[in-house]
């Protein structure tokens, strides 16, 4: 029996990889424009980092982490998210000693032991940004605007930005008490996970996807009911700035996110019909996280974007174009001399940025034209011994069935001209 890839993983094959590269290119471009620099952290960390940084009451820590003992008997975990690692790097490398704020982004694989389904994998990829060392509402607005701007450039439609304030250590205890009082009569009807959350972190019960828990929490007190003056002012200014930046948003009082480190701003970007998960981006403010992992008191905010989900949304919205994975031209060469000349021709065209190819198997004319059709080439250049002796080459439009004879020099000029006229440059 052939060995298969692990459950919850995927092979990214040619044709799909190009879509990932295009998305990564857009990400790097917009981050550069917004003044964010890339950081790359290890794919595994000390387990304690995520226990302290993500929170011991979270599903991630309790159920989903890939944790093991290494040969030195140290507990190691494959990173389930990126923020805790960035904060650890910020502290360990003393980035707090330099100019603030520090604006970072990352792209890379994350690992969670989840039940694989549409839109959810055990190895998945995230793009995230983190701003450390600034606590003003304008920072929150910039982070949300960045992801909104990115999705607009990608052509995503049907998006909703949901925002909320989850309070801070000053006002959250009051909400905790009111929420526990509201839920106490229904405690036994809550799911097992929510029963365990009742004492430590009842706010997360509002985030439960269990239908019975959702019904029980209808009408429950929200954090917006008890915000302190500082949190209320911060949230009001954030909404004003988002409106000024023309970001379409909706206040969602039930939005609490799934990690313990959030305070004040929490947000998600949602899109319909991409499988099990409709959120393609989520984030918020985490002013206590750097201190939690051993650093000085430092404000922070960021988001993480599931790249698989974004690509799925692009496919469904029909905005993503597949032209970049198609060949513009395949050179069909028959005979050794023609193959040698053909290879020189496509080498020159490739240097000018054209997506062209040549048959590498020495197949017949019919077989090579079939190959050109399979890669959806728009044109074929046909060069045999007879054409070579005459100093000509045939340029065939494979979609229209039309063709013309050109000199070798005219051929390259015509192909380049046609490529530009098709809007590629």
VOPAGU-2260 file (C-alpha; in pm, 1 decimal, decimal comma):
REM VOPAGU-2260
SITE   aa  ch    i         X         Y         Z
SITE  UNK   A    0       0,0       0,0       0,0
SITE  UNK   A    1     137,2     340,5     -98,0
SITE  UNK   A    2     226,6     584,8     179,5
SITE  UNK   A    3     -16,6     876,6     193,7
SITE  UNK   A    4      18,0    1225,3     338,0
SITE  UNK   A    5     -89,4    1271,5     702,3
SITE  UNK   A    6    -456,4    1342,8     764,6
SITE  UNK   A    7    -534,7    1712,7     768,7
SITE  UNK   A    8    -246,2    1811,0     541,4
SITE  UNK   A    9    -233,0    1884,0     170,6
SITE  UNK   A   10       6,2    1877,9    -122,8
SITE  UNK   A   11      26,0    2210,5    -303,9
SITE  UNK   A   12      81,2    2113,2    -666,0
SITE  UNK   A   13     186,0    2321,5    -967,4
SITE  UNK   A   14    -110,0    2532,8   -1068,7
SITE  UNK   A   15    -207,2    2582,5    -704,7
SITE  UNK   A   16     134,5    2695,9    -584,5
SITE  UNK   A   17     115,5    2991,5    -823,6
SITE  UNK   A   18    -201,8    3107,2    -647,2
SITE  UNK   A   19     -18,4    3098,9    -314,5
SITE  UNK   A   20     274,1    3288,8    -462,3
SITE  UNK   A   21      39,4    3555,8    -595,4
SITE  UNK   A   22    -124,0    3597,5    -255,5
SITE  UNK   A   23     213,7    3613,2     -79,6
SITE  UNK   A   24     333,5    3873,8    -327,8
SITE  UNK   A   25      31,1    4095,1    -255,2
SITE  UNK   A   26      85,8    4051,3     119,8
SITE  UNK   A   27     451,1    4152,9     104,2
SITE  UNK   A   28     368,4    4450,7    -115,8
SITE  UNK   A   29     101,0    4594,2     112,8
SITE  UNK   A   30     307,8    4532,5     427,2
SITE  UNK   A   31     596,1    4725,6     275,8
SITE  UNK   A   32     362,1    5013,5     191,9
SITE  UNK   A   33     225,9    5018,6     548,9
SITE  UNK   A   34     573,8    5002,3     701,7
SITE  UNK   A   35     570,1    4645,9     838,9
SITE  UNK   A   36     881,7    4426,3     840,6
SITE  UNK   A   37     889,8    4048,0     816,6
SITE  UNK   A   38     980,2    3827,2    1113,1
SITE  UNK   A   39    1038,8    3450,4    1100,1
SITE  UNK   A   40    1012,4    3252,7    1423,3
SITE  UNK   A   41    1069,9    2879,2    1490,3
SITE  UNK   A   42     796,2    2633,8    1398,4
SITE  UNK   A   43     824,4    2483,5    1747,0
SITE  UNK   A   44     856,6    2651,0    2084,0
SITE  UNK   A   45     862,4    2561,0    2453,4
SITE  UNK   A   46     512,3    2441,8    2545,3
SITE  UNK   A   47     502,3    2690,6    2832,4
SITE  UNK   A   48     499,1    2979,2    2586,1
SITE  UNK   A   49     155,9    2882,3    2453,4
SITE  UNK   A   50      23,4    2779,9    2793,9
SITE  UNK   A   51     103,8    3125,5    2926,5
SITE  UNK   A   52      53,4    3323,4    2606,1
SITE  UNK   A   53    -255,0    3163,2    2450,5
SITE  UNK   A   54    -423,0    3065,1    2777,8
SITE  UNK   A   55    -475,3    2736,9    2958,1
SITE  UNK   A   56    -855,9    2763,9    2931,0
SITE  UNK   A   57    -850,0    2771,0    2549,7
SITE  UNK   A   58    -937,0    2479,8    2324,6
SITE  UNK   A   59    -603,9    2528,3    2150,5
SITE  UNK   A   60    -402,5    2453,0    2463,7
SITE  UNK   A   61    -640,3    2194,2    2608,6
SITE  UNK   A   62    -718,9    1993,0    2295,4
SITE  UNK   A   63    -539,4    2095,1    1978,9
SITE  UNK   A   64    -165,9    2139,3    2030,8
SITE  UNK   A   65      95,1    1901,2    1891,0
SITE  UNK   A   66     309,5    1860,2    2202,7
SITE  UNK   A   67     593,3    1614,4    2262,9
SITE  UNK   A   68     905,3    1559,7    2471,5
SITE  UNK   A   69    1231,4    1603,6    2282,8
SITE  UNK   A   70    1546,3    1401,7    2346,3
SITE  UNK   A   71    1639,4    1639,6    2626,3
SITE  UNK   A   72    1307,6    1563,7    2798,1
SITE  UNK   A   73    1183,7    1916,8    2724,9
SITE  UNK   A   74     816,7    1976,1    2640,0
SITE  UNK   A   75     800,1    2116,5    2287,1
SITE  UNK   A   76     494,7    2227,7    2087,9
SITE  UNK   A   77     451,3    2291,4    1717,0
SITE  UNK   A   78     325,2    2649,0    1701,8
SITE  UNK   A   79     -57,0    2664,8    1686,3
SITE  UNK   A   80     -55,9    3042,1    1623,1
SITE  UNK   A   81     194,6    3318,8    1564,7
SITE  UNK   A   82     136,2    3600,2    1812,6
SITE  UNK   A   83     288,9    3434,8    2119,7
SITE  UNK   A   84     605,9    3353,0    1923,4
SITE  UNK   A   85     636,9    3710,4    1798,2
SITE  UNK   A   86     598,8    3843,8    2152,0
SITE  UNK   A   87     861,5    3597,4    2277,0
SITE  UNK   A   88    1100,2    3714,0    2000,6
SITE  UNK   A   89    1024,3    4078,2    2088,1
SITE  UNK   A   90    1127,2    4014,2    2449,0
SITE  UNK   A   91    1420,0    3778,2    2388,5
SITE  UNK   A   92    1579,8    4005,1    2128,7
SITE  UNK   A   93    1506,0    4320,4    2332,5
SITE  UNK   A   94    1318,5    4489,0    2048,8
SITE  UNK   A   95    1148,0    4698,0    2317,7
SITE  UNK   A   96    1479,9    4884,1    2353,5
SITE  UNK   A   97    1459,3    5027,9    2001,8
SITE  UNK   A   98    1226,1    5278,7    1836,0
SITE  UNK   A   99     859,4    5208,5    1904,9
SITE  UNK   A  100     618,6    5091,9    1781,1
SITE  UNK   A  101     763,8    4776,4    1627,3
SITE  UNK   A  102     553,3    4675,6    1324,9
SITE  UNK   A  103     599,4    4314,6    1214,6
SITE  UNK   A  104     438,1    4057,9     986,9
SITE  UNK   A  105     481,2    3684,2     936,4
SITE  UNK   A  106     378,7    3417,0     686,7
SITE  UNK   A  107     406,1    3048,5     770,2
SITE  UNK   A  108     257,4    2713,9     870,6
SITE  UNK   A  109      72,2    2655,4    1199,1
SITE  UNK   A  110     -36,6    2322,8    1350,4
SITE  UNK   A  111    -351,3    2223,7    1538,3
SITE  UNK   A  112    -495,8    1878,6    1594,8
SITE  UNK   A  113    -847,5    1950,9    1470,2
SITE  UNK   A  114   -1106,6    1741,7    1291,2
SITE  UNK   A  115   -1024,7    1802,4     923,2
SITE  UNK   A  116   -1311,1    1941,4     715,5
SITE  UNK   A  117   -1371,1    2192,0     440,7
SITE  UNK   A  118   -1165,5    2502,3     515,5
SITE  UNK   A  119    -987,6    2348,4     815,0
SITE  UNK   A  120    -654,0    2163,9     820,7
SITE  UNK   A  121    -413,1    2030,8    1082,5
SITE  UNK   A  122    -127,9    2204,7     905,7
SITE  UNK   A  123    -251,8    2541,1     784,2
SITE  UNK   A  124     -90,5    2870,3     692,8
SITE  UNK   A  125    -133,8    3214,3     838,9
SITE  UNK   A  126     -38,8    3567,1     748,2
SITE  UNK   A  127     -35,6    3788,9    1053,6
SITE  UNK   A  128      71,3    4135,4    1161,2
SITE  UNK   A  129     164,9    4256,7    1509,0
SITE  UNK   A  130     221,3    4612,0    1632,3
SITE  UNK   A  131     402,1    4627,3    1965,7
SITE  UNK   A  132     459,3    4940,2    2170,9
SITE  UNK   A  133     158,5    5159,6    2080,9
SITE  UNK   A  134    -182,6    5175,8    2248,8
SITE  UNK   A  135    -377,2    5442,9    2060,6
SITE  UNK   A  136    -702,6    5362,2    1875,1
SITE  UNK   A  137    -536,8    5476,8    1551,7
SITE  UNK   A  138    -306,7    5173,2    1571,2
SITE  UNK   A  139    -609,9    4943,9    1592,5
SITE  UNK   A  140    -767,7    5126,4    1299,7
SITE  UNK   A  141    -450,7    5092,3    1088,2
SITE  UNK   A  142    -432,4    4716,7    1148,8
SITE  UNK   A  143    -797,0    4666,4    1049,1
SITE  UNK   A  144    -757,6    4900,1     751,5
SITE  UNK   A  145    -453,4    4705,4     630,3
SITE  UNK   A  146    -644,0    4377,7     606,3
SITE  UNK   A  147    -948,2    4552,3     454,3
SITE  UNK   A  148    -720,3    4714,6     195,5
SITE  UNK   A  149    -557,5    4378,7     117,4
SITE  UNK   A  150    -890,8    4207,1      59,2
SITE  UNK   A  151   -1004,3    4494,7    -162,7
SITE  UNK   A  152    -691,5    4460,4    -377,6
SITE  UNK   A  153    -746,0    4084,6    -403,7
SITE  UNK   A  154   -1100,0    4147,3    -527,4
SITE  UNK   A  155   -1282,6    3971,6    -246,0
SITE  UNK   A  156   -1653,2    4051,7    -225,4
SITE  UNK   A  157   -1924,4    3998,1      32,6
SITE  UNK   A  158   -1706,3    4073,1     334,1
SITE  UNK   A  159   -1815,0    4184,5     679,5
SITE  UNK   A  160   -1587,2    4336,4     942,6
SITE  UNK   A  161   -1718,5    4271,0    1294,2
SITE  UNK   A  162   -1574,0    4475,2    1582,2
SITE  UNK   A  163   -1623,5    4469,3    1956,9
SITE  UNK   A  164   -1454,3    4579,1    2277,1
SITE  UNK   A  165   -1395,6    4300,8    2528,6
SITE  UNK   A  166   -1293,4    4543,4    2802,5
SITE  UNK   A  167    -986,9    4536,3    3025,0
SITE  UNK   A  168    -889,0    4417,3    3375,0
SITE  UNK   A  169   -1066,6    4724,1    3516,1
SITE  UNK   A  170   -1413,1    4659,2    3372,3
SITE  UNK   A  171   -1408,4    4290,2    3280,4
SITE  UNK   A  172   -1453,6    4160,7    3639,5
SITE  UNK   A  173   -1791,8    4335,5    3654,7
SITE  UNK   A  174   -1895,3    4170,0    3331,0
SITE  UNK   A  175   -1770,8    3832,2    3455,6
SITE  UNK   A  176   -1988,5    3861,2    3764,2
SITE  UNK   A  177   -2298,5    3968,2    3570,6
SITE  UNK   A  178   -2248,2    3694,1    3312,8
SITE  UNK   A  179   -2206,8    3426,3    3579,6
SITE  UNK   A  180   -2523,2    3547,8    3751,4
SITE  UNK   A  181   -2708,5    3527,7    3419,5
SITE  UNK   A  182   -2579,7    3176,3    3340,2
SITE  UNK   A  183   -2599,2    3023,1    3689,0
SITE  UNK   A  184   -2961,3    2894,1    3652,1
SITE  UNK   A  185   -2862,7    2722,3    3322,0
SITE  UNK   A  186   -2517,9    2598,5    3421,5
SITE  UNK   A  187   -2612,4    2230,8    3404,5
SITE  UNK   A  188   -2751,2    2273,8    3051,1
SITE  UNK   A  189   -2423,6    2414,8    2917,6
SITE  UNK   A  190   -2191,2    2184,8    2723,2
SITE  UNK   A  191   -1905,6    2023,4    2912,8
SITE  UNK   A  192   -1649,4    2272,5    2781,9
SITE  UNK   A  193   -1859,9    2572,5    2882,2
SITE  UNK   A  194   -1918,3    2429,3    3228,0
SITE  UNK   A  195   -1542,6    2422,1    3275,4
SITE  UNK   A  196   -1518,6    2780,0    3145,7
SITE  UNK   A  197   -1786,0    2904,6    3386,0
SITE  UNK   A  198   -1545,2    2984,3    3670,3
SITE  UNK   A  199   -1221,8    3069,3    3489,2
SITE  UNK   A  200   -1335,0    3249,9    3175,0
SITE  UNK   A  201   -1714,1    3271,0    3126,9
SITE  UNK   A  202   -1666,4    3531,1    2851,7
SITE  UNK   A  203   -1561,8    3246,7    2620,7
SITE  UNK   A  204   -1903,1    3084,0    2662,5
SITE  UNK   A  205   -2038,2    3355,1    2431,8
SITE  UNK   A  206   -1804,3    3218,6    2164,3
SITE  UNK   A  207   -1927,3    2857,5    2192,0
SITE  UNK   A  208   -2054,3    2708,5    1864,7
SITE  UNK   A  209   -2280,9    2456,5    2042,7
SITE  UNK   A  210   -2640,5    2543,1    1946,3
SITE  UNK   A  211   -2779,2    2483,2    2297,8
SITE  UNK   A  212   -2515,2    2712,0    2451,4
SITE  UNK   A  213   -2588,7    2977,8    2191,7
SITE  UNK   A  214   -2957,5    2959,5    2283,3
SITE  UNK   A  215   -2884,6    2983,1    2655,8
SITE  UNK   A  216   -2664,2    3291,2    2608,9
SITE  UNK   A  217   -2922,3    3484,3    2408,4
SITE  UNK   A  218   -2975,0    3813,4    2591,1
SITE  UNK   A  219   -2670,0    3763,4    2813,1
SITE  UNK   A  220   -2487,1    4074,3    2938,8
SITE  UNK   A  221   -2214,3    4186,8    2699,8
SITE  UNK   A  222   -1888,0    4365,8    2764,9
SITE  UNK   A  223   -2027,8    4677,1    2596,4
SITE  UNK   A  224   -2271,7    4709,0    2888,1
SITE  UNK   A  225   -1993,0    4760,1    3142,7
SITE  UNK   A  226   -1699,0    4927,4    2961,5
SITE  UNK   A  227   -1493,5    5160,1    3176,9
SITE  UNK   A  228   -1436,9    5517,5    3060,9
SITE  UNK   A  229   -1099,6    5434,4    2902,9
SITE  UNK   A  230   -1229,9    5132,8    2706,7
SITE  UNK   A  231   -1547,3    5314,6    2598,1
SITE  UNK   A  232   -1346,6    5611,3    2469,6
SITE  UNK   A  233   -1100,8    5383,2    2290,0
SITE  UNK   A  234   -1382,9    5196,2    2115,7
SITE  UNK   A  235   -1565,5    5515,7    2016,4
SITE  UNK   A  236   -1249,0    5658,9    1858,4
SITE  UNK   A  237   -1180,2    5331,3    1676,4
SITE  UNK   A  238   -1525,5    5338,3    1517,1
SITE  UNK   A  239   -1477,8    5701,8    1414,0
SITE  UNK   A  240   -1144,8    5623,0    1248,2
SITE  UNK   A  241   -1280,9    5317,7    1065,5
SITE  UNK   A  242   -1563,5    5532,0     928,5
SITE  UNK   A  243   -1309,9    5793,4     816,8
SITE  UNK   A  244   -1110,0    5519,5     638,6
SITE  UNK   A  245   -1429,9    5396,0     467,2
SITE  UNK   A  246   -1405,9    5050,7     624,1
SITE  UNK   A  247   -1751,8    4895,7     637,2
SITE  UNK   A  248   -1795,1    4744,8     982,8
SITE  UNK   A  249   -2059,4    4608,3    1217,3
SITE  UNK   A  250   -2052,6    4616,5    1598,1
SITE  UNK   A  251   -2095,2    4259,0    1724,5
SITE  UNK   A  252   -2132,2    4251,0    2106,2
SITE  UNK   A  253   -2095,4    3869,7    2109,6
SITE  UNK   A  254   -1755,8    3874,3    1940,2
SITE  UNK   A  255   -1501,7    3763,6    2199,9
SITE  UNK   A  256   -1243,3    3567,0    1993,9
SITE  UNK   A  257   -1099,4    3234,8    2105,8
SITE  UNK   A  258    -781,4    3334,4    2290,8
SITE  UNK   A  259    -741,6    3456,9    2646,9
SITE  UNK   A  260    -499,5    3741,7    2580,0
SITE  UNK   A  261    -740,5    3986,8    2411,2
SITE  UNK   A  262    -848,9    4311,1    2574,5
SITE  UNK   A  263   -1025,0    4619,4    2436,6
SITE  UNK   A  264   -1049,7    4579,3    2055,5
SITE  UNK   A  265   -1150,2    4244,6    1903,9
SITE  UNK   A  266   -1239,8    4201,6    1537,2
SITE  UNK   A  267   -1307,3    3946,6    1266,5
SITE  UNK   A  268   -1350,5    3955,0     890,8
SITE  UNK   A  269   -1613,5    3709,4     767,8
SITE  UNK   A  270   -1713,9    3577,7     428,0
SITE  UNK   A  271   -1989,9    3337,3     331,5
SITE  UNK   A  272   -1974,0    2983,8     191,4
SITE  UNK   A  273   -1612,8    2875,5     240,8
SITE  UNK   A  274   -1686,7    2565,7     445,1
SITE  UNK   A  275   -1670,2    2503,9     816,5
SITE  UNK   A  276   -1523,9    2844,1     899,7
SITE  UNK   A  277   -1660,1    3173,8     771,1
SITE  UNK   A  278   -1394,2    3389,0     941,5
SITE  UNK   A  279   -1095,9    3455,7     717,4
SITE  UNK   A  280    -923,5    3694,9     956,1
SITE  UNK   A  281    -938,5    3766,3    1327,0
SITE  UNK   A  282    -746,6    3967,6    1577,6
SITE  UNK   A  283    -745,0    4229,0    1847,0
SITE  UNK   A  284    -554,0    4407,5    2119,0
SITE  UNK   A  285    -342,6    4215,6    2371,0
SITE  UNK   A  286    -183,5    4474,9    2601,8
SITE  UNK   A  287     -83,9    4217,8    2865,4
SITE  UNK   A  288      68,1    3944,6    2651,3
SITE  UNK   A  289     429,2    4067,5    2632,6
SITE  UNK   A  290     440,0    4091,3    3010,8
SITE  UNK   A  291     284,0    3744,3    3038,2
SITE  UNK   A  292     574,2    3591,0    2842,4
SITE  UNK   A  293     837,7    3764,7    3054,7
SITE  UNK   A  294     878,2    4111,2    2905,6
SITE  UNK   A  295     796,5    4465,2    3017,7
SITE  UNK   A  296     442,0    4600,9    3013,2
SITE  UNK   A  297     390,1    4661,5    2640,6
SITE  UNK   A  298      71,1    4730,8    2443,0
SITE  UNK   A  299      12,5    4520,2    2133,5
SITE  UNK   A  300    -241,9    4451,3    1860,9
SITE  UNK   A  301    -249,1    4224,0    1559,5
SITE  UNK   A  302    -441,3    3979,7    1345,8
SITE  UNK   A  303    -397,5    3641,9    1180,9
SITE  UNK   A  304    -540,1    3550,5     842,0
SITE  UNK   A  305    -597,9    3192,2     730,7
SITE  UNK   A  306    -446,2    3175,4     384,5
SITE  UNK   A  307    -630,0    2857,4     280,0
SITE  UNK   A  308    -958,4    3027,4     362,7
SITE  UNK   A  309    -870,3    3339,7     168,7
SITE  UNK   A  310    -781,8    3135,8    -140,3
SITE  UNK   A  311   -1107,3    2940,5    -104,6
SITE  UNK   A  312   -1300,0    3267,0     -82,7
SITE  UNK   A  313   -1121,4    3402,5    -389,1
SITE  UNK   A  314   -1215,4    3092,9    -585,4
SITE  UNK   A  315   -1580,6    3111,8    -485,5
SITE  UNK   A  316   -1609,5    3484,6    -555,2
SITE  UNK   A  317   -1477,4    3416,6    -907,7
SITE  UNK   A  318   -1244,9    3713,4    -872,2
SITE  UNK   A  319    -929,2    3506,9    -879,8
SITE  UNK   A  320    -800,5    3470,1   -1232,9
SITE  UNK   A  321    -619,7    3156,3   -1345,5
SITE  UNK   A  322    -438,2    3321,5   -1635,3
SITE  UNK   A  323    -111,9    3333,9   -1441,7
SITE  UNK   A  324     -84,1    2955,9   -1439,0
SITE  UNK   A  325    -144,6    2914,5   -1815,5
SITE  UNK   A  326     124,4    2912,3   -2076,8
SITE  UNK   A  327     111,5    3198,5   -2322,0
SITE  UNK   A  328     294,8    3000,5   -2588,2
SITE  UNK   A  329     435,7    2651,9   -2636,1
SITE  UNK   A  330     709,0    2608,8   -2892,1
SITE  UNK   A  331     652,9    2289,1   -3091,4
SITE  UNK   A  332     989,8    2185,0   -3234,6
SITE  UNK   A  333    1042,2    1879,2   -3458,1
SITE  UNK   A  334    1394,7    1745,1   -3504,5
SITE  UNK   A  335    1720,1    1808,0   -3322,7
SITE  UNK   A  336    1818,0    2125,6   -3510,7
SITE  UNK   A  337    1470,7    2273,2   -3467,9
SITE  UNK   A  338    1471,8    2182,7   -3098,6
SITE  UNK   A  339    1805,0    2356,5   -3050,1
SITE  UNK   A  340    1684,7    2671,8   -3226,4
SITE  UNK   A  341    1349,8    2654,5   -3044,6
SITE  UNK   A  342    1521,6    2633,9   -2709,2
SITE  UNK   A  343    1722,2    2947,6   -2791,8
SITE  UNK   A  344    1399,5    3128,2   -2889,0
SITE  UNK   A  345    1209,4    3047,3   -2568,5
SITE  UNK   A  346    1516,2    3135,4   -2360,7
SITE  UNK   A  347    1512,9    3485,1   -2509,8
SITE  UNK   A  348    1136,0    3516,5   -2457,1
SITE  UNK   A  349    1164,8    3401,6   -2095,1
SITE  UNK   A  350    1426,4    3669,2   -2028,9
SITE  UNK   A  351    1162,7    3920,8   -2134,1
SITE  UNK   A  352     917,7    3776,0   -1879,7
SITE  UNK   A  353     693,1    3569,2   -2105,1
SITE  UNK   A  354     543,5    3239,0   -1974,2
SITE  UNK   A  355     649,1    3005,9   -2256,1
SITE  UNK   A  356     761,1    2643,8   -2275,9
SITE  UNK   A  357     901,9    2384,3   -2514,4
SITE  UNK   A  358     839,7    2011,0   -2539,9
SITE  UNK   A  359    1104,7    1818,6   -2345,8
SITE  UNK   A  360    1013,0    1467,2   -2461,2
SITE  UNK   A  361    1074,7    1484,3   -2837,1
SITE  UNK   A  362     712,9    1394,4   -2917,6
SITE  UNK   A  363     527,4    1411,9   -3247,4
SITE  UNK   A  364     355,4    1724,2   -3379,6
SITE  UNK   A  365      14,4    1589,8   -3278,6
SITE  UNK   A  366     129,5    1496,9   -2927,7
SITE  UNK   A  367     295,5    1834,5   -2873,4
SITE  UNK   A  368     -16,2    2023,4   -2982,2
SITE  UNK   A  369    -221,5    1814,0   -2739,6
SITE  UNK   A  370      26,0    1907,8   -2466,0
SITE  UNK   A  371     -16,1    2276,4   -2557,8
SITE  UNK   A  372    -391,0    2234,1   -2521,4
SITE  UNK   A  373    -354,8    2072,4   -2178,4
SITE  UNK   A  374    -158,0    2367,8   -2039,8
SITE  UNK   A  375    -413,6    2602,0   -2202,8
SITE  UNK   A  376    -153,4    2779,7   -2413,1
SITE  UNK   A  377    -294,5    3058,4   -2626,3
SITE  UNK   A  378     -35,4    3023,1   -2903,3
SITE  UNK   A  379     195,0    2762,6   -3049,9
SITE  UNK   A  380     512,7    2827,1   -3242,5
SITE  UNK   A  381     567,2    2541,1   -3487,8
SITE  UNK   A  382     924,0    2486,6   -3607,4
SITE  UNK   A  383    1030,6    2182,3   -3810,2
SITE  UNK   A  384    1331,9    2104,8   -4028,2
SITE  UNK   A  385    1152,8    2241,7   -4335,1
SITE  UNK   A  386    1060,3    2570,6   -4166,2
SITE  UNK   A  387    1411,4    2601,0   -4027,9
SITE  UNK   A  388    1565,8    2560,6   -4374,3
SITE  UNK   A  389    1344,3    2847,3   -4497,3
SITE  UNK   A  390    1420,8    3064,9   -4195,6
SITE  UNK   A  391    1056,1    3079,4   -4092,1
SITE  UNK   A  392     834,0    2965,2   -3805,5
SITE  UNK   A  393     455,9    2921,3   -3787,3
SITE  UNK   A  394     266,1    3117,6   -3520,7
SITE  UNK   A  395     -69,0    2949,0   -3455,1
SITE  UNK   A  396    -350,6    3097,3   -3245,4
SITE  UNK   A  397    -478,2    2782,5   -3073,2
SITE  UNK   A  398    -806,4    2939,3   -2969,9
SITE  UNK   A  399    -900,0    3078,2   -3311,4
SITE  UNK   A  400    -727,9    2816,7   -3527,8
SITE  UNK   A  401    -555,8    3088,4   -3732,7
SITE  UNK   A  402    -186,2    3085,0   -3822,3
SITE  UNK   A  403      77,7    3282,2   -4008,6
SITE  UNK   A  404     434,8    3229,7   -4128,1
SITE  UNK   A  405     694,6    3466,2   -3983,2
SITE  UNK   A  406    1069,7    3500,2   -3993,7
SITE  UNK   A  407    1240,7    3399,8   -3670,2
SITE  UNK   A  408    1300,4    3765,1   -3582,8
SITE  UNK   A  409     942,9    3863,0   -3669,9
SITE  UNK   A  410     815,9    3574,1   -3458,7
SITE  UNK   A  411     975,9    3699,7   -3139,0
SITE  UNK   A  412     863,6    4056,4   -3205,7
SITE  UNK   A  413     506,9    3946,3   -3279,8
SITE  UNK   A  414     482,3    3723,5   -2972,0
SITE  UNK   A  415     608,5    4001,7   -2746,0
SITE  UNK   A  416     370,6    4251,9   -2906,7
SITE  UNK   A  417      74,3    4017,0   -2865,2
SITE  UNK   A  418     163,5    3948,3   -2502,2
SITE  UNK   A  419     158,2    4320,0   -2425,0
SITE  UNK   A  420    -166,3    4376,1   -2617,5
SITE  UNK   A  421    -329,3    4105,5   -2406,7
SITE  UNK   A  422    -272,9    4329,2   -2105,2
SITE  UNK   A  423      15,6    4142,7   -1945,4
SITE  UNK   A  424     250,3    4438,7   -1925,6
